[in-house]
Amino acid sequence: MPSLLIVVLVLQLAIYLINTVGAQAINDLLWTLYSKAPTPHSRDMRSHIELQREVVRLKREMAATSSQDQFAKWAKLRRQHDKVLAEYEELSSSLSSFKSTFNRTTTVLRWLSTNGLRFFLQWWFAKRPMFWIPRGWLPGYVEWALAFPRAPRGSVSIQIWGIACATVVNLIWTAVVAGWMLRGQGVKEERKGKMAMKAEKGQGKKEL
């Protein structure tokens, strides 16, 4: 069984990533993965795409056919178009309803597996010390704050450990993003410098 310290850290990391990426983006990703899986709804989605293409094809053929000079052909295309369009709209409505249910279910499961689990752990292990602080290292009021709300005095509670993990994750993520942005700016400036040098060389050649 993994250490409770690691579990809380990983949980805070997952919550931070979800909040950073966005719940809707995660729902869309899960929907895309589900759509590609071999499920009955994935077959419906493939049929939906095929019906959409058929509707567009028939609509183009109708537009290219004169309703006066080629009425019989145009009427046949119109009947086919209306039939396929009705099937397409019915399937679209069914898929839209299922996607709404899928998003609600995904949201509930995601909350239960992250924030719900965090609240449960904080309640279940409220009296359990995450680790002990050597006696005399910190003032009494600091020891009380670190043990808040119900952990033994002189220890760190799961609530305080969770706050510390969330803070560290936020700082590391901010540092990584800042480093990445600085690196990107450095690459852009380096490219600009090379382009400027090439331009200067080109001008020098023209003057000669």
Number of C-alpha atoms within 10 A of each C-alpha: 4 6 9 13 14 11 15 22 20 16 19 24 19 16 18 18 15 16 11 10 10 11 16 12 11 17 19 13 12 15 16 12 11 14 17 14 12 9 10 9 17 17 13 16 16 13 15 19 13 13 19 17 13 17 21 14 13 19 17 11 16 18 11 10 16 13 14 8 9 10 12 12 14 19 14 11 17 17 12 16 20 14 12 17 18 14 17 21 14 13 17 17 12 13 17 12 11 13 16 11 12 16 18 13 13 17 16 12 12 18 14 14 14 19 15 14 15 21 12 13 16 18 13 11 16 19 16 16 18 20 13 13 14 9 11 9 10 12 10 13 10 13 19 19 16 21 26 19 15 17 21 18 19 23 21 24 27 30 24 17 19 19 14 14 20 19 14 15 19 16 12 11 16 12 12 12 12 12 12 12 12 12 12 12 12 12 12 12 12 12 12 12 12 12 12 12 12 12 12 12 12 11 11 10 9 8 7 5
